[in-house]
Structure formats: structure tokens, C-alpha cells
Amino acid sequence: MASPAPRPRAAVRQTGGRTILVADRDQRSRTATGAILRRLGFEVAEADSSRAALSRGRSGPYSCGILDLNLSDSGPFDLCRRLLATPGWTWTPVIFTCVRSPELDLRSALQDGGFAYLLKPFRADQLLAAVGDALAASVPLREAQPDRRLVLAQAEAAAG
């Protein structure tokens, strides 16, 4: 019996109508990221601060969040935790972006609910791969509706 064909890695072209929250204090970065995502049929909500991102986040639903680590008014990890506690965000993947060295923040980003980390400047294909992977990974989890904290605790315990 033949094995099923592998699923495309980042099926982002089939996601028309999904909205992604892009929070970055740098307008050029927000605009560039939004333009890439819009070309592929995503709707984009932009925010220039943690406060604006939280306000926009409450008006969801969102398929994904992209948060810069240098947001102006509070830390992105706190914002991520607060967004994930918002109804409708439980399994929404969050991708962090930053110009700093990833070793400084990667562990905190992932512990606080982040799915991936992109180092700026990133290319369009890197952004699309991260978003595609995040969306693909969130679908089975969202459908199963397990408790996010339990799953993360089990994963961390298994990693030792």
C-alpha cells in the first residue's frame, strides 16, 4: 500500500481571509511584513505598541501573531502571555521577531508561548515558512482542544 503524499510544508496560499496581528514599533517593518502577508491573501491588523496590540488582539480572532521583541511600552513576553489568556487566542501561534541575537531571548520567547523566532532582517520566504509552519502546527492542537499549559509542561518534562 502506497503511503499518502506528504502535506505541503507551508500551505499559506490556501489561507485567504485569515487575519494576522503584526505588532512592531518600527513602521517600515510593520509595513513590509504586512505587504508580504497581504500578497498571499491574509488580512493584517497592525499595532505599534503592546497596548495597541492587546487592544487589537481582543477584537480577534487571529490566525497568528507576529510580535517584535522591542515593543515600546511593555515586554513582548508579557504581551504574549496576555494575548494567549484572551478568549480565542489559546492556540494562536505567536512568532517573535528581533534584531538582537536569538540566544538572548529564544528560551523566554518559547517558554512564554511563542512558536518561532525570526531574526531581522528576514526574507519573505523565511516569514512565509514560519507562518505556514505555525498555522499547520496550530490546526491539530486547536481541533483537539487540550489544555495548553498541560501540553507545554509535558513537553518540557520530556525534554528534561
N, C-alpha and C positions, 0 to 999 in steps of 0.2 A: 504494500500500500504506500502510495506516494505521500510524503509529508506536505502539509499545507504550505503555500507560498508565504514567505516572510512578509510581515506587515511593514509598510514603509516607515522609515525611522522618524520622519517629521512630516506628517501629513497636514501641513499647515494650510494648503490651498483649499482644503475641504472644511474650513472652519469659519466661513463667511458669517457675519453677524455677531460673532463673539467680541466682547469688549475687554480690552486690556488696560489696566491702570498703569500709567508711566509717571513716576514721581522722581523728579530730578531738579535741583536748584538751577542748573545751567540750561538756559533756554535753547541753546544750539543743540545740546544733547537730546533734550526732550523732542525738539522738532525733528531731528534726524531719526531718532528711534521711532517716533510716531509715523513718519513718512514711510519707513521700511514696512512697518506693520500694516499701514493703510493700503499700500500697494498689493498686499496679499489678502485684502478683504476684511481685515479686522477693524473694529471700531476702537478708537483710542480716547481715553479720558486722561488729561494731563493735569499734573499738580506740581507746584514749585516749592512746596514745603511739606513737612509731616502733617501739620494741621490741615492743610488743603487736601492732602492725600487721604487722611482719615475721614474728612467730610465727604469727599467724593466716594470713598470706599463704602460708606454707609448707604449710598444710593445705588449700589450694585444691582444685579450680580455681575461679577467679573470672572473671566476665564483664567486670568493670570495677573500678577502684579509684578512690575519691574521697578525696584527701588534703588536709588543711588545711596551709597553709604555716607555721602557728605550732605545730607539734607540739613537745612539751615536751623530749624527750630527745635528739633529733638533727635535722638538717635534712631537710626533706621531699624535697629533690632527691637526697640520698644514699639515702634510703629508696626512692625511685622507682627509682633505678639498681639497688639491691639486689633489689627485687621483680622487676624485669624480667630480672634474671640468674637468678631462681629458675625451676626447671623448671615449665612450664605457663604462665608469665607473659609469654613473649616478645612476643606481640602483644596482650596485655591492655591496653586503653586506660586511661590514668590521667587523671583530671580533678582539677586543683588548685583549692582554694578559699581565700579570704583576705579580710580586711577592709582590707588595705593597698592602695595604688594599684597597679594592674596593670602599669604601666610599670616598676616596680622589679624585678619578678620574672618577667615574661612570657617574656622571651628564655631565661632559665635554665630555667624550667619546661618549655618546649618542647624545648630542647636536651637536657635530661636525661630525655626520654621521655614528657613529658606530652602529652596530646591536646588538652585545653582548659583554660580558666581561668575560674572563676566568682567574681565579686566579691560578697562578703557585704554585706548580706543579699540573697539571691537568692530569686526567686519559684519556686513549684513548677513552673510551665511552663518556666522557664529551666533548671532542673535536669533536667527530663524531656527537653527538647530536646537538652541536652548529652549526656545518657546515650544517648538514641536515636541521635544522630549518631555518637557514639563506637562504639556497638555495630554500627551499619550500616557504618562505615568499617573496623572490625576484621575483619569476616567475610571479605571478599575477600582481605585480606592474610593472614589465618590459613590460608585454604584454599590459597593459593599457596605459603606457607611460604618466602618469600625471607628472606635474612639481613637482620635489622632494621638493623644498623649500616650495611650497604651501601646500603640504600634511603635511610636518613637522610642519609648522606654525599652520595649522588647528588642528593637534593632540595636540600641546602644548596649544593652546587656549582652547580646550575641557577639557584638564587635569586641567586647571585653575591655 
